[in-house]
Amino acid sequence: MKFNLGIDRENYRISFTLEGKRKLFFPGTSDELTAKNILRKMEYDWDQGSV
């Protein structure tokens, strides 16, 4: 699964496709480093099968 980081109205969002549907996750931060860390954690959890 590929996760993408984007920005919407000064807040970051993480998008991905699950079961053929595009999903958006808004971590509630305008800090790029925090958003990237959340994205990396989501990627790691997905790769490990934790979700």
mmCIF file as Biopython writes it, N, C-alpha, C and O atoms, coordinates in Angstrom:
data_model
#
loop_
_atom_site.group_PDB
_atom_site.id
_atom_site.type_symbol
_atom_site.label_atom_id
_atom_site.label_alt_id
_atom_site.label_comp_id
_atom_site.label_asym_id
_atom_site.label_entity_id
_atom_site.label_seq_id
_atom_site.pdbx_PDB_ins_code
_atom_site.Cartn_x
_atom_site.Cartn_y
_atom_site.Cartn_z
_atom_site.occupancy
_atom_site.B_iso_or_equiv
_atom_site.auth_seq_id
_atom_site.auth_asym_id
_atom_site.pdbx_PDB_model_num
ATOM 1   N N  . MET A ? 1  ? 0.852   -1.168 0.000  1.0 0.0 1  A 1 
ATOM 2   C CA . MET A ? 1  ? 0.000   0.000  0.000  1.0 0.0 1  A 1 
ATOM 3   C C  . MET A ? 1  ? 0.895   1.228  0.000  1.0 0.0 1  A 1 
ATOM 4   O O  . MET A ? 1  ? 1.935   1.267  0.657  1.0 0.0 1  A 1 
ATOM 5   N N  . LYS A ? 2  ? 0.465   2.219  -0.749 1.0 0.0 2  A 1 
ATOM 6   C CA . LYS A ? 2  ? 1.228   3.454  -0.815 1.0 0.0 2  A 1 
ATOM 7   C C  . LYS A ? 2  ? 0.463   4.556  -0.085 1.0 0.0 2  A 1 
ATOM 8   O O  . LYS A ? 2  ? -0.722  4.788  -0.326 1.0 0.0 2  A 1 
ATOM 9   N N  . PHE A ? 3  ? 1.176   5.219  0.807  1.0 0.0 3  A 1 
ATOM 10  C CA . PHE A ? 3  ? 0.623   6.340  1.554  1.0 0.0 3  A 1 
ATOM 11  C C  . PHE A ? 3  ? 1.209   7.623  0.985  1.0 0.0 3  A 1 
ATOM 12  O O  . PHE A ? 3  ? 2.397   7.679  0.670  1.0 0.0 3  A 1 
ATOM 13  N N  . ASN A ? 4  ? 0.380   8.655  0.852  1.0 0.0 4  A 1 
ATOM 14  C CA . ASN A ? 4  ? 0.832   9.934  0.311  1.0 0.0 4  A 1 
ATOM 15  C C  . ASN A ? 4  ? 0.541   11.048 1.311  1.0 0.0 4  A 1 
ATOM 16  O O  . ASN A ? 4  ? -0.507  11.077 1.956  1.0 0.0 4  A 1 
ATOM 17  N N  . LEU A ? 5  ? 1.493   11.954 1.415  1.0 0.0 5  A 1 
ATOM 18  C CA . LEU A ? 5  ? 1.337   13.105 2.296  1.0 0.0 5  A 1 
ATOM 19  C C  . LEU A ? 5  ? 0.966   14.319 1.458  1.0 0.0 5  A 1 
ATOM 20  O O  . LEU A ? 5  ? 1.612   14.616 0.453  1.0 0.0 5  A 1 
ATOM 21  N N  . GLY A ? 6  ? -0.070  15.006 1.876  1.0 0.0 6  A 1 
ATOM 22  C CA . GLY A ? 6  ? -0.507  16.216 1.187  1.0 0.0 6  A 1 
ATOM 23  C C  . GLY A ? 6  ? -0.870  17.274 2.210  1.0 0.0 6  A 1 
ATOM 24  O O  . GLY A ? 6  ? -0.821  17.032 3.416  1.0 0.0 6  A 1 
ATOM 25  N N  . ILE A ? 7  ? -1.232  18.438 1.725  1.0 0.0 7  A 1 
ATOM 26  C CA . ILE A ? 7  ? -1.618  19.521 2.626  1.0 0.0 7  A 1 
ATOM 27  C C  . ILE A ? 7  ? -2.947  20.094 2.143  1.0 0.0 7  A 1 
ATOM 28  O O  . ILE A ? 7  ? -3.171  20.261 0.945  1.0 0.0 7  A 1 
ATOM 29  N N  . ASP A ? 8  ? -3.814  20.387 3.092  1.0 0.0 8  A 1 
ATOM 30  C CA . ASP A ? 8  ? -5.148  20.925 2.796  1.0 0.0 8  A 1 
ATOM 31  C C  . ASP A ? 8  ? -5.462  21.997 3.824  1.0 0.0 8  A 1 
ATOM 32  O O  . ASP A ? 8  ? -5.615  21.699 5.008  1.0 0.0 8  A 1 
ATOM 33  N N  . ARG A ? 9  ? -5.556  23.227 3.383  1.0 0.0 9  A 1 
ATOM 34  C CA . ARG A ? 9  ? -5.852  24.360 4.268  1.0 0.0 9  A 1 
ATOM 35  C C  . ARG A ? 9  ? -4.893  24.435 5.453  1.0 0.0 9  A 1 
ATOM 36  O O  . ARG A ? 9  ? -5.311  24.566 6.603  1.0 0.0 9  A 1 
ATOM 37  N N  . GLU A ? 10 ? -3.625  24.352 5.153  1.0 0.0 10 A 1 
ATOM 38  C CA . GLU A ? 10 ? -2.531  24.481 6.126  1.0 0.0 10 A 1 
ATOM 39  C C  . GLU A ? 10 ? -2.421  23.313 7.100  1.0 0.0 10 A 1 
ATOM 40  O O  . GLU A ? 10 ? -1.622  23.375 8.034  1.0 0.0 10 A 1 
ATOM 41  N N  . ASN A ? 11 ? -3.196  22.257 6.911  1.0 0.0 11 A 1 
ATOM 42  C CA . ASN A ? 11 ? -3.060  21.049 7.718  1.0 0.0 11 A 1 
ATOM 43  C C  . ASN A ? 11 ? -2.718  19.886 6.806  1.0 0.0 11 A 1 
ATOM 44  O O  . ASN A ? 11 ? -3.176  19.824 5.666  1.0 0.0 11 A 1 
ATOM 45  N N  . TYR A ? 12 ? -1.914  18.969 7.313  1.0 0.0 12 A 1 
ATOM 46  C CA . TYR A ? 12 ? -1.492  17.827 6.514  1.0 0.0 12 A 1 
ATOM 47  C C  . TYR A ? 12 ? -2.560  16.758 6.492  1.0 0.0 12 A 1 
ATOM 48  O O  . TYR A ? 12 ? -3.371  16.634 7.410  1.0 0.0 12 A 1 
ATOM 49  N N  . ARG A ? 13 ? -2.539  15.985 5.411  1.0 0.0 13 A 1 
ATOM 50  C CA . ARG A ? 13 ? -3.437  14.840 5.280  1.0 0.0 13 A 1 
ATOM 51  C C  . ARG A ? 13 ? -2.633  13.682 4.700  1.0 0.0 13 A 1 
ATOM 52  O O  . ARG A ? 13 ? -1.662  13.884 3.972  1.0 0.0 13 A 1 
ATOM 53  N N  . ILE A ? 14 ? -3.049  12.489 5.031  1.0 0.0 14 A 1 
ATOM 54  C CA . ILE A ? 14 ? -2.435  11.277 4.503  1.0 0.0 14 A 1 
ATOM 55  C C  . ILE A ? 14 ? -3.512  10.559 3.711  1.0 0.0 14 A 1 
ATOM 56  O O  . ILE A ? 14 ? -4.599  10.291 4.225  1.0 0.0 14 A 1 
ATOM 57  N N  . SER A ? 15 ? -3.209  10.247 2.460  1.0 0.0 15 A 1 
ATOM 58  C CA . SER A ? 15 ? -4.178  9.550  1.620  1.0 0.0 15 A 1 
ATOM 59  C C  . SER A ? 15 ? -3.629  8.181  1.242  1.0 0.0 15 A 1 
ATOM 60  O O  . SER A ? 15 ? -2.419  7.976  1.153  1.0 0.0 15 A 1 
ATOM 61  N N  . PHE A ? 16 ? -4.558  7.245  1.021  1.0 0.0 16 A 1 
ATOM 62  C CA . PHE A ? 16 ? -4.199  5.889  0.609  1.0 0.0 16 A 1 
ATOM 63  C C  . PHE A ? 16 ? -5.441  5.245  0.016  1.0 0.0 16 A 1 
ATOM 64  O O  . PHE A ? 16 ? -6.549  5.758  0.172  1.0 0.0 16 A 1 
ATOM 65  N N  . THR A ? 17 ? -5.256  4.119  -0.664 1.0 0.0 17 A 1 
ATOM 66  C CA . THR A ? 17 ? -6.365  3.396  -1.251 1.0 0.0 17 A 1 
ATOM 67  C C  . THR A ? 17 ? -6.520  2.073  -0.516 1.0 0.0 17 A 1 
ATOM 68  O O  . THR A ? 17 ? -5.559  1.324  -0.340 1.0 0.0 17 A 1 
ATOM 69  N N  . LEU A ? 18 ? -7.743  1.802  -0.093 1.0 0.0 18 A 1 
ATOM 70  C CA . LEU A ? 18 ? -8.046  0.575  0.639  1.0 0.0 18 A 1 
ATOM 71  C C  . LEU A ? 18 ? -9.297  -0.038 0.027  1.0 0.0 18 A 1 
ATOM 72  O O  . LEU A ? 18 ? -10.342 0.607  -0.046 1.0 0.0 18 A 1 
ATOM 73  N N  . GLU A ? 19 ? -9.185  -1.278 -0.408 1.0 0.0 19 A 1 
ATOM 74  C CA . GLU A ? 19 ? -10.297 -1.992 -1.042 1.0 0.0 19 A 1 
ATOM 75  C C  . GLU A ? 19 ? -10.878 -1.199 -2.203 1.0 0.0 19 A 1 
ATOM 76  O O  . GLU A ? 19 ? -12.093 -1.157 -2.395 1.0 0.0 19 A 1 
ATOM 77  N N  . GLY A ? 20 ? -9.993  -0.569 -2.977 1.0 0.0 20 A 1 
ATOM 78  C CA . GLY A ? 20 ? -10.402 0.166  -4.162 1.0 0.0 20 A 1 
ATOM 79  C C  . GLY A ? 20 ? -10.981 1.545  -3.906 1.0 0.0 20 A 1 
ATOM 80  O O  . GLY A ? 20 ? -11.411 2.219  -4.842 1.0 0.0 20 A 1 
ATOM 81  N N  . LYS A ? 21 ? -10.997 1.970  -2.660 1.0 0.0 21 A 1 
ATOM 82  C CA . LYS A ? 21 ? -11.543 3.290  -2.338 1.0 0.0 21 A 1 
ATOM 83  C C  . LYS A ? 21 ? -10.457 4.177  -1.737 1.0 0.0 21 A 1 
ATOM 84  O O  . LYS A ? 21 ? -9.669  3.747  -0.895 1.0 0.0 21 A 1 
ATOM 85  N N  . ARG A ? 22 ? -10.442 5.429  -2.198 1.0 0.0 22 A 1 
ATOM 86  C CA . ARG A ? 22 ? -9.474  6.391  -1.679 1.0 0.0 22 A 1 
ATOM 87  C C  . ARG A ? 22 ? -9.901  6.840  -0.292 1.0 0.0 22 A 1 
ATOM 88  O O  . ARG A ? 22 ? -11.049 7.229  -0.076 1.0 0.0 22 A 1 
ATOM 89  N N  . LYS A ? 23 ? -8.975  6.781  0.633  1.0 0.0 23 A 1 
ATOM 90  C CA . LYS A ? 23 ? -9.238  7.176  2.013  1.0 0.0 23 A 1 
ATOM 91  C C  . LYS A ? 23 ? -8.343  8.351  2.373  1.0 0.0 23 A 1 
ATOM 92  O O  . LYS A ? 23 ? -7.210  8.441  1.899  1.0 0.0 23 A 1 
ATOM 93  N N  . LEU A ? 24 ? -8.844  9.246  3.205  1.0 0.0 24 A 1 
ATOM 94  C CA . LEU A ? 24 ? -8.079  10.389 3.698  1.0 0.0 24 A 1 
ATOM 95  C C  . LEU A ? 24 ? -8.027  10.324 5.213  1.0 0.0 24 A 1 
ATOM 96  O O  . LEU A ? 24 ? -9.032  10.057 5.873  1.0 0.0 24 A 1 
ATOM 97  N N  . PHE A ? 25 ? -6.856  10.569 5.749  1.0 0.0 25 A 1 
ATOM 98  C CA . PHE A ? 25 ? -6.674  10.636 7.193  1.0 0.0 25 A 1 
ATOM 99  C C  . PHE A ? 25 ? -6.075  11.995 7.512  1.0 0.0 25 A 1 
ATOM 100 O O  . PHE A ? 25 ? -5.048  12.378 6.950  1.0 0.0 25 A 1 
ATOM 101 N N  . PHE A ? 26 ? -6.713  12.716 8.407  1.0 0.0 26 A 1 
ATOM 102 C CA . PHE A ? 26 ? -6.238  14.032 8.822  1.0 0.0 26 A 1 
ATOM 103 C C  . PHE A ? 26 ? -5.688  13.917 10.234 1.0 0.0 26 A 1 
ATOM 104 O O  . PHE A ? 26 ? -6.461  13.838 11.189 1.0 0.0 26 A 1 
ATOM 105 N N  . PRO A ? 27 ? -4.343  13.907 10.390 1.0 0.0 27 A 1 
ATOM 106 C CA . PRO A ? 27 ? -3.765  13.750 11.720 1.0 0.0 27 A 1 
ATOM 107 C C  . PRO A ? 27 ? -3.902  14.990 12.604 1.0 0.0 27 A 1 
ATOM 108 O O  . PRO A ? 27 ? -3.539  14.942 13.779 1.0 0.0 27 A 1 
ATOM 109 N N  . GLY A ? 28 ? -4.414  16.094 12.071 1.0 0.0 28 A 1 
ATOM 110 C CA . GLY A ? 28 ? -4.655  17.287 12.880 1.0 0.0 28 A 1 
ATOM 111 C C  . GLY A ? 28 ? -3.407  18.064 13.219 1.0 0.0 28 A 1 
ATOM 112 O O  . GLY A ? 28 ? -3.278  18.585 14.326 1.0 0.0 28 A 1 
ATOM 113 N N  . THR A ? 29 ? -2.482  18.148 12.276 1.0 0.0 29 A 1 
ATOM 114 C CA . THR A ? 29 ? -1.244  18.892 12.521 1.0 0.0 29 A 1 
ATOM 115 C C  . THR A ? 29 ? -0.872  19.715 11.297 1.0 0.0 29 A 1 
ATOM 116 O O  . THR A ? 29 ? -1.158  19.342 10.159 1.0 0.0 29 A 1 
ATOM 117 N N  . SER A ? 30 ? -0.233  20.835 11.560 1.0 0.0 30 A 1 
ATOM 118 C CA . SER A ? 30 ? 0.311   21.650 10.477 1.0 0.0 30 A 1 
ATOM 119 C C  . SER A ? 30 ? 1.833   21.550 10.461 1.0 0.0 30 A 1 
ATOM 120 O O  . SER A ? 30 ? 2.499   22.253 9.702  1.0 0.0 30 A 1 
ATOM 121 N N  . ASP A ? 31 ? 2.378   20.674 11.301 1.0 0.0 31 A 1 
ATOM 122 C CA . ASP A ? 31 ? 3.819   20.468 11.393 1.0 0.0 31 A 1 
ATOM 123 C C  . ASP A ? 31 ? 4.226   19.322 10.465 1.0 0.0 31 A 1 
ATOM 124 O O  . ASP A ? 31 ? 3.771   18.190 10.626 1.0 0.0 31 A 1 
ATOM 125 N N  . GLU A ? 32 ? 5.086   19.626 9.496  1.0 0.0 32 A 1 
ATOM 126 C CA . GLU A ? 32 ? 5.470   18.636 8.497  1.0 0.0 32 A 1 
ATOM 127 C C  . GLU A ? 32 ? 6.193   17.438 9.114  1.0 0.0 32 A 1 
ATOM 128 O O  . GLU A ? 32 ? 5.923   16.300 8.730  1.0 0.0 32 A 1 
ATOM 129 N N  . LEU A ? 33 ? 7.091   17.664 10.044 1.0 0.0 33 A 1 
ATOM 130 C CA . LEU A ? 33 ? 7.833   16.557 10.656 1.0 0.0 33 A 1 
ATOM 131 C C  . LEU A ? 33 ? 6.890   15.601 11.391 1.0 0.0 33 A 1 
ATOM 132 O O  . LEU A ? 33 ? 7.033   14.382 11.287 1.0 0.0 33 A 1 
ATOM 133 N N  . THR A ? 34 ? 5.946   16.144 12.120 1.0 0.0 34 A 1 
ATOM 134 C CA . THR A ? 34 ? 4.973   15.311 12.829 1.0 0.0 34 A 1 
ATOM 135 C C  . THR A ? 34 ? 4.152   14.489 11.842 1.0 0.0 34 A 1 
ATOM 136 O O  . THR A ? 34 ? 3.937   13.295 12.050 1.0 0.0 34 A 1 
ATOM 137 N N  . ALA A ? 35 ? 3.694   15.126 10.767 1.0 0.0 35 A 1 
ATOM 138 C CA . ALA A ? 35 ? 2.899   14.430 9.756  1.0 0.0 35 A 1 
ATOM 139 C C  . ALA A ? 35 ? 3.710   13.318 9.093  1.0 0.0 35 A 1 
ATOM 140 O O  . ALA A ? 35 ? 3.186   12.230 8.855  1.0 0.0 35 A 1 
ATOM 141 N N  . LYS A ? 36 ? 4.973   13.576 8.795  1.0 0.0 36 A 1 
ATOM 142 C CA . LYS A ? 36 ? 5.825   12.547 8.186  1.0 0.0 36 A 1 
ATOM 143 C C  . LYS A ? 36 ? 6.049   11.384 9.138  1.0 0.0 36 A 1 
ATOM 144 O O  . LYS A ? 36 ? 6.076   10.231 8.707  1.0 0.0 36 A 1 
ATOM 145 N N  . ASN A ? 37 ? 6.210   11.667 10.422 1.0 0.0 37 A 1 
ATOM 146 C CA . ASN A ? 37 ? 6.389   10.594 11.401 1.0 0.0 37 A 1 
ATOM 147 C C  . ASN A ? 37 ? 5.136   9.727  11.500 1.0 0.0 37 A 1 
ATOM 148 O O  . ASN A ? 37 ? 5.239   8.506  11.619 1.0 0.0 37 A 1 
ATOM 149 N N  . ILE A ? 38 ? 3.973   10.332 11.452 1.0 0.0 38 A 1 
ATOM 150 C CA . ILE A ? 38 ? 2.721   9.577  11.478 1.0 0.0 38 A 1 
ATOM 151 C C  . ILE A ? 38 ? 2.608   8.717  10.222 1.0 0.0 38 A 1 
ATOM 152 O O  . ILE A ? 38 ? 2.213   7.554  10.293 1.0 0.0 38 A 1 
ATOM 153 N N  . LEU A ? 39 ? 2.955   9.294  9.072  1.0 0.0 39 A 1 
ATOM 154 C CA . LEU A ? 39 ? 2.916   8.548  7.813  1.0 0.0 39 A 1 
ATOM 155 C C  . LEU A ? 39 ? 3.860   7.352  7.880  1.0 0.0 39 A 1 
ATOM 156 O O  . LEU A ? 39 ? 3.480   6.252  7.476  1.0 0.0 39 A 1 
ATOM 157 N N  . ARG A ? 40 ? 5.062   7.537  8.372  1.0 0.0 40 A 1 
ATOM 158 C CA . ARG A ? 40 ? 6.026   6.427  8.482  1.0 0.0 40 A 1 
ATOM 159 C C  . ARG A ? 40 ? 5.503   5.335  9.407  1.0 0.0 40 A 1 
ATOM 160 O O  . ARG A ? 40 ? 5.687   4.149  9.136  1.0 0.0 40 A 1 
ATOM 161 N N  . LYS A ? 41 ? 4.852   5.730  10.495 1.0 0.0 41 A 1 
ATOM 162 C CA . LYS A ? 41 ? 4.287   4.756  11.438 1.0 0.0 41 A 1 
ATOM 163 C C  . LYS A ? 41 ? 3.167   3.965  10.771 1.0 0.0 41 A 1 
ATOM 164 O O  . LYS A ? 41 ? 3.056   2.754  10.963 1.0 0.0 41 A 1 
ATOM 165 N N  . MET A ? 42 ? 2.343   4.648  9.994  1.0 0.0 42 A 1 
ATOM 166 C CA . MET A ? 42 ? 1.273   3.953  9.276  1.0 0.0 42 A 1 
ATOM 167 C C  . MET A ? 42 ? 1.854   2.961  8.269  1.0 0.0 42 A 1 
ATOM 168 O O  . MET A ? 42 ? 1.376   1.831  8.163  1.0 0.0 42 A 1 
ATOM 169 N N  . GLU A ? 43 ? 2.891   3.383  7.524  1.0 0.0 43 A 1 
ATOM 170 C CA . GLU A ? 43 ? 3.543   2.481  6.565  1.0 0.0 43 A 1 
ATOM 171 C C  . GLU A ? 43 ? 4.145   1.283  7.275  1.0 0.0 43 A 1 
ATOM 172 O O  . GLU A ? 43 ? 3.995   0.150  6.816  1.0 0.0 43 A 1 
ATOM 173 N N  . TYR A ? 44 ? 4.820   1.519  8.383  1.0 0.0 44 A 1 
ATOM 174 C CA . TYR A ? 44 ? 5.454   0.430  9.142  1.0 0.0 44 A 1 
ATOM 175 C C  . TYR A ? 44 ? 4.389   -0.551 9.647  1.0 0.0 44 A 1 
ATOM 176 O O  . TYR A ? 44 ? 4.537   -1.764 9.499  1.0 0.0 44 A 1 
ATOM 177 N N  . ASP A ? 45 ? 3.332   -0.027 10.235 1.0 0.0 45 A 1 
ATOM 178 C CA . ASP A ? 45 ? 2.258   -0.885 10.748 1.0 0.0 45 A 1 
ATOM 179 C C  . ASP A ? 45 ? 1.646   -1.717 9.625  1.0 0.0 45 A 1 
ATOM 180 O O  . ASP A ? 45 ? 1.363   -2.900 9.815  1.0 0.0 45 A 1 
ATOM 181 N N  . TRP A ? 46 ? 1.439   -1.107 8.455  1.0 0.0 46 A 1 
ATOM 182 C CA . TRP A ? 46 ? 0.873   -1.833 7.333  1.0 0.0 46 A 1 
ATOM 183 C C  . TRP A ? 46 ? 1.825   -2.945 6.872  1.0 0.0 46 A 1 
ATOM 184 O O  . TRP A ? 46 ? 1.399   -4.074 6.628  1.0 0.0 46 A 1 
ATOM 185 N N  . ASP A ? 47 ? 3.099   -2.619 6.758  1.0 0.0 47 A 1 
ATOM 186 C CA . ASP A ? 47 ? 4.092   -3.605 6.315  1.0 0.0 47 A 1 
ATOM 187 C C  . ASP A ? 47 ? 4.225   -4.761 7.303  1.0 0.0 47 A 1 
ATOM 188 O O  . ASP A ? 47 ? 4.488   -5.894 6.901  1.0 0.0 47 A 1 
ATOM 189 N N  . GLN A ? 48 ? 4.046   -4.481 8.579  1.0 0.0 48 A 1 
ATOM 190 C CA . GLN A ? 48 ? 4.161   -5.517 9.614  1.0 0.0 48 A 1 
ATOM 191 C C  . GLN A ? 48 ? 2.872   -6.311 9.797  1.0 0.0 48 A 1 
ATOM 192 O O  . GLN A ? 48 ? 2.854   -7.310 10.516 1.0 0.0 48 A 1 
ATOM 193 N N  . GLY A ? 49 ? 1.799   -5.874 9.154  1.0 0.0 49 A 1 
ATOM 194 C CA . GLY A ? 49 ? 0.517   -6.555 9.280  1.0 0.0 49 A 1 
ATOM 195 C C  . GLY A ? 49 ? -0.199  -6.238 10.588 1.0 0.0 49 A 1 
ATOM 196 O O  . GLY A ? 49 ? -1.042  -7.010 11.046 1.0 0.0 49 A 1 
ATOM 197 N N  . SER A ? 50 ? 0.138   -5.116 11.175 1.0 0.0 50 A 1 
ATOM 198 C CA . SER A ? 50 ? -0.452  -4.722 12.463 1.0 0.0 50 A 1 
ATOM 199 C C  . SER A ? 50 ? -1.828  -4.093 12.324 1.0 0.0 50 A 1 
ATOM 200 O O  . SER A ? 50 ? -2.486  -3.808 13.325 1.0 0.0 50 A 1 
ATOM 201 N N  . VAL A ? 51 ? -2.267  -3.874 11.095 1.0 0.0 51 A 1 
ATOM 202 C CA . VAL A ? 51 ? -3.581  -3.250 10.904 1.0 0.0 51 A 1 
ATOM 203 C C  . VAL A ? 51 ? -4.490  -4.144 10.102 1.0 0.0 51 A 1 
ATOM 204 O O  . VAL A ? 51 ? -5.638  -3.783 9.842  1.0 0.0 51 A 1 
#
